[in-house]
């Protein structure tokens, strides 16, 4: 790993002045070589960034640390009931937070199943959402793939057992964040800040980008901009949520499939609103709109949950080695719906 300069800042304006590129921008090259000596990127928890640096995939001259910016490591309930989670809040703190566990169970479920305990106490929620894909071709310096500025997604003809089954035009990655799956189901927004205190809010579902929109980046973060907060809408008494994950082992492991569901149930257990999101399924958290349509207006039952599970696979296009994901997602959706109904 090459030497680098370390800078600590106290405001978003300083970040805008010092950080010249996003991590995705610094990694996108025509030659396949890591970023040159002029790259300056933002560091939050640093788990993913340091991995990329150690593997020789990015070689910034400067890391701009966010640790000293006030307000980024707090969880605050605002007057209207919105829950504001600072981008520097650790994944462990989210998993343990009493209000999140009570009102936004899917997020707490996802956080407590992310990574290992050691990583959860260092990794931040902002970094978790902005981490780069875990595709082994992307993570290898030997492959200059589409996402790094090349012309080939090697997964299509290669080892693709952990890759996407939806929306994989041009690039077959799956989104790496388990928290993102839950947050999209909870209709979260992100607050982004750039120079001069200029802020914008974006629905998290719209913040993530499919390869057909931009094959080189996973989100709409702009150079000099930082993710400051995640905003969860006020709790609805009739709403319940859950996150379920399936990995190859019970200990620390990346999911081969995960599902987050939020339902609003009315009289007699009839579903009034639904949000069903599949993770490890597509380059962005995949919204199962056909599954939502199948369950809305129905009384939650084994048959209704099965129908939604089947509907969740509408439009799936598995690759040569990941067809096995289909029955796993169908089962997870069914189980999640029944589990949420059981909490009502």
MILO-852614 format. One record per residue (C-alpha): residue in three letters; x, y, z. Coordinates in steps of 0.2 Angstrom, whole numbers, plus 5000, padded with zeros to 4 digits. Example, Ala and Ser with C-alpha at 12.3 -4.5 7.8 and 13.67 -1.06 7.14 Angstrom:
residues 2
ala506249785039ser506849955036
***
This chain:
residues 344
unk500050005000unk500750174995unk501050315008unk499550435010unk499150605018unk497950605032unk496850755035unk495550785049unk494150915045unk492850995056unk491551045043unk490750985026unk491451135018unk493251085022unk492850915014unk492250994998unk493851094997unk495050945001unk494150784993unk494450794974unk493450624970unk492250494975unk493050324978unk492050264963unk492750404952unk494550374958unk494350194953unk493650224936unk495150224923unk495350174905unk497050094908unk496649984923unk497850064934unk497350134951unk497050324954unk498550434952unk499450544965unk498150684963unk496650584971unk495950634988unk494550534994unk493350535010unk493650415024unk492250365036unk492450205046unk493750155033unk493349965032unk493049955014unk494250095008unk495750015017unk495349845009unk495349924992unk497050014995unk497849855002unk497349764986unk498049904975unk496349944968unk496550134973unk498050234978unk497450404984unk498750534990unk497550595003unk496150525015unk494950655022unk494250595039unk492550635044unk492750585062unk492850765069unk491250835060unk489950875074unk488350785073unk488750645061unk488850515075unk487150545084unk485350475082unk484050605085unk482150595084unk481450755077unk479850845082unk478850775068unk479450595073unk480750575059unk482250485065unk483950555060unk485350445060unk487050525057unk488150445044unk489550415056unk488450315068unk489150135069unk488249985063unk488349915081unk487550065088unk486050045076unk485849865081unk485849905099unk484750065099unk483150035108unk482050155097unk482650075081unk482349905088unk480549955093unk480050055078unk481149995063unk481549815067unk482049775050unk483549895051unk484049825068unk483949655062unk485049695047unk486349785057unk486549645070unk486849525056unk488049625046unk489949575047unk490749525063unk490549605080unk492349685078unk491849765061unk490149825067unk490949925081unk492050015068unk491050025052unk489850165050unk488150165042unk488650295029unk490150185024unk489050035024unk487850115011unk489250185001unk490450025001unk490949954984unk490449794977unk491149624983unk491249544966unk492849454965unk493249514947unk492949694953unk494049664968unk495449584958unk496849704951unk497049574937unk495249614929unk494849784922unk493049754922unk491549864916unk491349944934unk493150004934unk493050074916unk493349924906unk492249844893unk491849674900unk490949604914unk491849444917unk490549374929unk489349334914unk490449204907unk491349164924unk491049114942unk489349204944unk488549094958unk488449244970unk487949374957unk486349464952unk484749384946unk483849544941unk484349704932unk486049654927unk486249734911unk488149774908unk488649724926unk488149574937unk488649644954unk487449634969unk487349774980unk488449744995unk487549835009unk486349735020unk485749895029unk485249965012unk484049815009unk483149865026unk483250055023unk482450045006unk481049945013unk480750075027unk480750215014unk482250305020unk482950455013unk484750515013unk485350695016unk486950755006unk487950905009unk489150994998unk490151164998unk489251315006unk488151205017unk487051165001unk486051015006unk484950894996unk483850755001unk483550594990unk482550444993unk483750304996unk482950194983unk483250334970unk485050364976unk485650194970unk486050184952unk485750034940unk487149984928unk486150044913unk486150224921unk487950224925unk489050064925unk490450144935unk489650194951unk488250124963unk487550284969unk487250474965unk488550534977unk489550684969unk491350744971unk491550854986unk489850794993unk489650695009unk488250595015unk487750675032unk486150585038unk484950445035unk483150495038unk481850365043unk479950425042unk478950435058unk478350265064unk476550205059unk475750105073unk475049975061unk476749945053unk477849805056unk479549755048unk480849615047unk482449575039unk482949395035unk484649335028unk485249175021unk487049145020unk488148985017unk488548975036unk487849045052unk489349145057unk490049305048unk489649285030unk488949385015unk487149345011unk486749244996unk485049304998unk484149425010unk482449505011unk481749655021unk479849675022unk478749815029unk476849785030unk475449895037unk474049775043unk472249825045unk470749735052unk470749555052unk472549555047unk472249625029unk473749705022unk473449885018unk475249935012unk476849835008unk478649855004unk479649704999unk481449724995unk482749584990unk484549604993unk486049504985unk484849504970unk485249644959unk486549794958unk485349894969unk484149834982unk482749754972unk481049814975unk479849664973unk478349764967unk477449614960unk477549534977unk476849694985unk475449694973unk475049514977unk474949534996unk474049704997unk472249685000unk472449505006unk472249435023unk473949375028unk473949185027unk475049045021unk474349045004unk474449235002unk476249225008unk476649094996unk475849184981unk476949344986unk478449234987unk478149174969unk477749344963unk479449414970unk480349314956unk479449404942unk480749464929unk482149364937unk483549314924unk484749204934unk486449174927unk487249004923unk487748964941unk486549054952unk484848984948unk484848904966unk484449084972unk482649074966unk481848954978unk482849044992unk482149214989unk480349134987unk480549055004unk481249205013unk479849315006unk478549195012unk479349175029unk479649365032unk477749395028unk477149265040unk478349325053unk477849505052unk476049455053unk476449355068unk477049515077unk475449615074
***
